[in-house]
Amino acid sequence: MEQQDRPVRVALVGAGNRGQTYARWVADHPQRATLVAVADPRAHQRNLVASAHPGAVGFADWQDLLLAGVPADAVIIATQDRMHVEPAVAFASAGHHMLVEKPLAPTAEQCRQIVAAVRATGVLFAVCHVLRYTPYTDLVKRVVDSGVLGEIVSVQHLEPVGWWHYAHSYVRGPWRREDLATPMLLAKSSHDLDWLSYVTGRRIERVASFGGLRHFRPDQRPAGAADRCLDCPVESTCPYSALKLYLPTLRERGPVWPVSVVTDGTDEAALTEALRTGPYGRCVYASDNDVVDHQVVAMELTGGVTATFTMTAFTAQTHRQTRLFGTHGMLTGDGERVRVYDFRTDTIEQLDAGTVGGSTAADDHGGGDSGVMDAYIRAVATGDGRHIRSGLDESLASHLAVFAAETARHSGTVVAVPAQ
């Protein structure tokens, strides 16, 4: 393993939940990286990060950070989905290596704009497709590449978003509307189409898709429900009650995610006030959300391999579930272990991935958040881009597959995915 002669100097653009996660990794690995600057217009979030990194300079705007000429080797761009393009192009043009939160951008044209800027300067570049970096993915990939399954013929893949996670992020939260963020498939499930390409080693070539907003809308509202959970006479029987969602977390674990997104405060009074006045206390049937709560994508991959992907809100919060069907065997995986059925020997082997943490942002995405940081910092420190699993070509390909799937969903047609 290559050694680095000094810590990589990192600047952070966007100090929300994702940015704070990557900043914590830096703080936990002082021999490998140091945070030299953070930019975010929100003083509270900016100061939270800066206070944990002595010497880090705070900026209210990423442009001020760029103009200040802070000596950074790499920049992490963790702004909201629609705010990636301008800073990514600017920092790439200035010669900074970059790690960009997914999705890259809300349109194919904007994704290509970022790609072109990176190609023009040759900086090291990675997208936070964190599922590629988990111990579980390593295990699945090893099994597939070993040949025990024979040739992969078809795949079933499920993203169980989780009823409460969907209500938090996609009904009340920043990703609730396509015009504010991106379609659900891009915001949440670009990970999954990217992961399918990675583990099979094949490109998604054609797609069809179906889905919609089935439940979280006004006509599904229970009789007598109020506009806010704090005032609602049927709150106690509603699974999506904000009181049930946030108060137990605060009482049992403190002001961690998702509570930390709801309020900058740390006690019940602050949380209650946020639920009374802010978006996270709204009735899930009386919000302004429009992203789908269920979607299916049918895919044809290189060589005629078929795959289906299901995203649904109506599940427990847990890891992705996958079945890989091959000519010589079948793999069933649950994010923590895989079960391999070998047709040739008529035997079943169960393998544990050693997954650390749960499936959510609060739990390192099953090791993916720390995994992508480990790989990217190693790449920058050594100048060896081979550590990066989610670079330009593969990330653009998976984004183009998502855009094609959305076109297919709206048009009711089968759509070919452009080859870059």
C-alpha positions in Angstrom: 0.0 0.0 0.0 1.3 3.4 -1.0 2.5 5.8 1.7 1.7 9.5 1.7 4.3 12.1 2.9 1.8 14.6 4.4 -2.0 14.9 5.0 -4.1 15.8 2.0 -5.5 19.4 2.4 -9.2 19.3 1.9 -11.7 22.2 1.3 -15.4 21.5 1.9 -18.2 23.2 -0.1 -21.5 22.5 1.5 -21.7 21.8 5.3 -24.9 19.9 5.5 -25.4 16.3 6.5 -23.3 14.9 3.7 -20.5 17.5 4.1 -20.4 17.0 7.9 -20.1 13.2 7.3 -17.0 13.6 5.1 -15.6 16.2 7.4 -15.8 13.8 10.4 -13.8 11.2 8.4 -11.1 13.9 7.9 -11.1 14.6 11.7 -10.8 10.9 12.5 -7.8 10.5 10.1 -5.5 13.4 10.9 -2.4 11.7 9.5 -4.2 11.3 6.1 -6.2 14.5 5.7 -6.8 17.9 7.1 -9.7 20.3 6.5 -8.3 23.7 5.6 -11.6 25.5 4.6 -15.4 25.2 4.6 -17.9 27.2 2.6 -21.6 27.3 3.4 -24.0 30.3 3.6 -25.5 28.9 6.8 -23.4 30.1 9.7 -24.5 27.3 12.1 -23.6 24.5 9.8 -20.4 26.2 8.7 -19.3 26.8 12.3 -20.1 23.2 13.3 -17.6 22.0 10.8 -15.0 24.7 11.4 -15.1 24.3 15.2 -14.1 20.6 14.8 -11.1 21.5 12.6 -8.7 24.0 14.1 -7.2 26.2 11.5 -10.0 25.7 9.0 -11.1 29.0 7.4 -14.9 29.6 7.0 -16.5 31.2 4.0 -20.1 32.1 3.4 -19.7 31.5 -0.3 -17.7 29.0 -2.3 -16.6 31.7 -4.7 -15.0 33.5 -1.8 -13.1 30.3 -0.9 -11.9 29.9 -4.5 -10.8 33.6 -4.8 -9.0 33.4 -1.4 -6.5 30.9 -2.9 -6.7 28.6 0.1 -4.0 25.9 -0.5 -6.2 22.9 -0.9 -5.2 19.7 -2.7 -8.8 18.5 -3.1 -12.3 19.9 -2.8 -15.4 18.0 -1.7 -18.6 19.4 -3.2 -21.6 18.5 -1.0 -24.1 21.2 -1.8 -27.7 20.5 -2.8 -28.3 18.6 -6.0 -28.9 21.6 -8.2 -25.9 23.5 -6.9 -23.0 21.2 -8.0 -22.3 22.4 -11.6 -21.0 25.9 -11.1 -18.5 25.1 -8.2 -17.5 21.8 -9.8 -16.6 23.5 -13.1 -14.8 26.4 -11.3 -12.7 24.2 -9.0 -11.8 21.8 -11.8 -10.8 24.7 -14.0 -8.6 26.0 -11.2 -6.9 22.6 -11.0 -8.4 21.1 -7.8 -9.0 17.4 -7.5 -12.7 16.9 -6.7 -15.1 14.6 -4.9 -18.7 15.5 -5.8 -21.8 14.3 -4.0 -24.3 12.4 -6.2 -26.2 13.1 -8.3 -23.8 15.1 -10.4 -26.4 17.4 -11.8 -30.2 17.4 -12.7 -29.7 17.1 -16.5 -27.5 15.2 -18.9 -26.2 18.4 -20.4 -25.0 19.7 -17.0 -23.4 16.4 -16.2 -21.5 16.5 -19.4 -20.5 20.1 -18.5 -18.8 18.9 -15.4 -17.2 16.0 -17.2 -15.8 18.3 -19.9 -14.3 20.6 -17.2 -12.6 17.7 -15.5 -11.3 16.2 -18.7 -9.8 19.6 -19.8 -7.6 19.8 -16.7 -7.1 16.1 -15.8 -7.8 16.5 -12.1 -8.6 13.4 -10.1 -12.4 13.1 -9.9 -14.9 10.9 -8.1 -18.6 10.8 -7.5 -20.0 9.8 -4.1 -21.6 6.6 -5.4 -20.8 5.2 -2.0 -22.4 1.8 -2.6 -19.4 0.9 -4.8 -17.2 1.1 -1.7 -18.9 -1.0 0.9 -17.6 -4.4 2.2 -20.9 -5.9 1.0 -20.3 -4.8 -2.5 -16.7 -6.1 -2.4 -18.2 -9.5 -1.4 -20.8 -9.5 -4.2 -18.3 -8.5 -6.7 -15.9 -11.2 -5.6 -18.6 -13.9 -6.0 -19.6 -12.6 -9.4 -16.0 -12.4 -10.7 -15.1 -15.8 -9.3 -17.3 -17.4 -11.9 -19.2 -19.6 -9.4 -22.5 -18.2 -10.8 -21.5 -18.8 -14.4 -22.7 -16.1 -16.7 -25.1 -13.6 -15.1 -28.5 -13.8 -17.0 -30.8 -11.6 -14.9 -30.9 -9.5 -11.7 -33.6 -8.4 -9.2 -32.7 -5.4 -7.1 -34.8 -3.6 -4.4 -34.2 -0.4 -2.7 -36.3 -0.4 0.5 -36.2 3.4 1.2 -38.1 3.0 4.4 -41.4 4.5 5.3 -40.0 7.0 7.8 -37.0 7.9 5.7 -39.2 8.6 2.7 -41.5 10.8 4.8 -38.5 12.7 6.2 -36.5 13.3 3.1 -38.9 13.0 0.2 -42.2 14.4 1.6 -41.1 17.0 4.1 -37.4 17.4 3.2 -35.3 19.0 0.5 -35.8 16.2 -2.1 -39.6 16.4 -2.0 -40.0 18.3 -5.3 -38.4 17.8 -8.7 -38.1 21.5 -9.3 -36.2 22.0 -6.0 -34.0 18.9 -6.3 -34.3 16.1 -8.9 -36.5 13.2 -9.6 -36.6 10.5 -7.0 -34.7 8.0 -9.2 -31.8 10.5 -9.6 -31.8 11.8 -6.0 -32.0 8.5 -4.3 -31.6 5.6 -6.7 -28.8 6.8 -9.0 -26.8 4.7 -6.5 -28.6 1.6 -7.5 -28.4 1.7 -11.3 -24.8 2.6 -10.9 -24.3 -0.4 -8.5 -26.0 -2.8 -10.9 -23.5 -1.8 -13.7 -20.6 -2.2 -11.3 -21.4 -5.6 -9.9 -22.3 -7.1 -13.3 -19.6 -5.3 -15.2 -22.1 -4.4 -17.9 -23.6 -1.2 -19.3 -27.3 -0.4 -19.1 -28.4 -0.1 -22.7 -32.2 0.1 -22.8 -34.8 0.9 -20.1 -38.5 1.1 -19.4 -40.0 2.5 -16.2 -43.3 2.9 -14.4 -44.2 4.6 -11.1 -45.9 7.5 -9.5 -46.9 9.2 -6.3 -49.5 6.8 -4.8 -49.9 7.6 -1.2 -48.5 10.9 0.0 -51.1 13.2 -1.4 -54.2 15.1 -0.3 -56.8 12.5 -1.4 -55.2 9.9 0.9 -55.5 12.2 4.0 -57.2 10.6 7.0 -60.5 12.1 8.0 -60.0 14.9 10.6 -56.2 15.2 10.1 -54.7 18.6 10.7 -52.1 20.4 8.6 -49.5 19.8 11.3 -48.8 16.8 13.5 -48.7 18.9 16.7 -52.3 19.9 16.2 -53.6 16.6 14.8 -56.3 14.6 16.5 -55.3 11.4 14.6 -51.6 11.8 15.1 -51.4 8.8 17.5 -52.6 6.4 14.8 -50.5 7.8 11.9 -47.3 5.9 11.1 -45.8 9.1 9.6 -46.3 11.3 12.7 -43.4 13.7 13.1 -43.6 13.3 16.8 -43.1 9.6 16.6 -40.3 10.1 14.0 -38.1 12.7 15.8 -38.8 12.8 19.5 -37.7 9.2 20.3 -34.5 9.8 18.4 -33.7 12.9 20.3 -34.4 11.3 23.6 -32.5 8.1 23.0 -29.6 9.3 20.8 -29.4 13.0 21.1 -29.6 15.6 18.3 -28.2 13.3 15.6 -29.5 12.8 12.1 -32.4 13.1 11.2 -33.1 15.4 14.1 -30.1 17.5 13.3 -31.7 18.4 9.9 -35.0 19.4 11.5 -33.5 21.9 14.0 -30.1 23.5 14.9 -31.2 23.2 18.5 -30.4 20.3 20.8 -33.4 20.0 23.1 -37.0 19.1 23.0 -38.1 22.8 23.1 -36.1 23.6 20.0 -37.4 20.4 18.2 -41.0 21.2 19.1 -40.7 24.7 17.8 -39.2 23.4 14.6 -42.1 21.0 14.1 -44.6 23.8 14.9 -43.2 26.2 12.3 -41.0 24.3 9.9 -41.5 21.8 7.0 -40.8 18.7 9.1 -43.9 19.1 11.2 -46.3 19.2 8.3 -48.8 16.5 7.6 -47.4 14.2 4.9 -50.8 14.4 3.1 -50.7 18.2 3.1 -47.2 19.0 1.9 -46.0 20.3 -1.5 -44.2 17.1 -2.5 -44.4 15.6 -6.0 -41.6 13.0 -6.3 -42.7 9.4 -6.8 -43.1 7.1 -3.8 -42.7 3.9 -5.9 -41.0 3.2 -9.2 -39.9 0.2 -11.2 -37.2 0.2 -13.9 -36.7 -2.7 -16.4 -33.3 -2.8 -18.0 -31.4 -4.6 -20.7 -27.7 -4.6 -20.2 -24.8 -5.4 -22.4 -25.0 -9.0 -23.8 -28.7 -9.3 -23.2 -28.6 -9.4 -19.4 -31.9 -8.3 -18.0 -32.5 -6.5 -14.7 -35.3 -5.1 -12.7 -35.1 -2.4 -10.1 -37.8 -1.5 -7.6 -37.7 1.6 -5.4 -40.5 1.9 -2.8 -41.2 4.0 0.2 -43.3 1.3 1.8 -40.7 -0.9 3.6 -38.7 -1.1 6.8 -35.5 1.0 6.7 -32.9 -1.6 5.8 -30.2 -2.5 3.3 -30.8 -3.1 -0.4 -31.9 -6.6 -1.4 -30.5 -8.3 -4.5 -30.8 -11.6 -6.4 -28.4 -12.4 -9.1 -29.3 -15.3 -11.4 -26.5 -17.0 -13.3 -26.2 -20.1 -15.6 -24.4 -22.0 -12.8 -25.7 -20.5 -9.6 -27.8 -17.9 -7.8 -26.8 -15.3 -5.3 -29.2 -13.8 -2.7 -27.9 -10.7 -0.8 -29.3 -8.5 1.9 -26.6 -5.9 2.4 -24.8 -7.8 5.2 -24.4 -11.3 3.8 -24.8 -13.3 0.7 -26.2 -16.8 0.1 -24.7 -18.6 -2.9 -26.4 -21.6 -4.4 -24.1 -23.6 -6.7 -26.1 -25.6 -9.2 -23.2 -27.8 -10.1 -22.7 -29.1 -6.6 -26.2 -28.5 -5.3 -24.8 -26.8 -2.3 -25.4 -23.5 -0.5 -22.8 -21.3 1.0 -23.5 -18.3 3.2 -20.8 -15.6 3.3 -20.7 -12.6 5.7 -19.6 -9.3 4.4 -18.5 -7.8 7.7 -20.8 -4.8 7.2 -20.2 -2.1 9.8 -23.1 0.2 10.4 -26.6 0.4 9.1 -28.0 1.5 5.7 -28.7 5.2 6.5 -26.7 8.4 6.4 -26.5 8.2 10.2 -24.8 4.8 10.0 -22.1 5.3 7.3 -24.2 3.7 4.6 -22.9 0.3 5.4 -19.3 1.5 5.3 -19.7 3.3 2.0 -19.2 6.9 3.3 -15.9 6.0 4.9 -15.0 3.8 2.0 -15.3 6.5 -0.6 -13.3 8.9 1.5 -10.6 6.3 2.1 -10.3 5.6 -1.6 -10.4 9.2 -2.7 -7.9 10.5 -0.2 -5.6 7.7 -1.1 -5.9 8.5 -4.8 -5.1 12.2 -4.2 -2.2 11.4 -1.8 -0.6 9.0 -4.2 -1.7 10.5 -7.5 -3.1 7.0 -8.4 -6.6 7.3 -9.8 -7.0 3.5 -9.8 -8.2 3.7 -6.2 -11.3 5.5 -7.5 -14.2 3.2 -8.5 -16.7 6.0 -9.4 -14.9 8.2 -11.8 -16.0 10.1 -14.9 -17.0 7.4 -17.4 -18.8 5.1 -15.1 -20.6 7.9 -13.2 -21.8 9.6 -16.4 -23.0 6.2 -17.8 -25.2 5.6 -14.7 -26.6 9.1 -14.7 -27.5 8.8 -18.4 -29.3 5.5 -17.6 -31.3 7.4 -14.9 -32.2 10.2 -17.3 -33.3 7.6 -19.9 -35.5 5.8 -17.3 -37.2 9.1 -16.4 -37.9 9.7 -20.1 -39.3 6.2 -20.4 -41.5 6.7 -17.3 -43.0 9.9 -18.7 -43.4 8.7 -22.3 -44.4 5.1 -21.7 -41.7 3.9 -24.1 -38.5 1.9 -24.1 -35.6 4.2 -24.3 -32.0 3.6 -25.4 -29.3 4.9 -23.1 -26.7 7.0 -24.9 -23.2 5.6 -24.9 -21.7 8.7 -23.3 
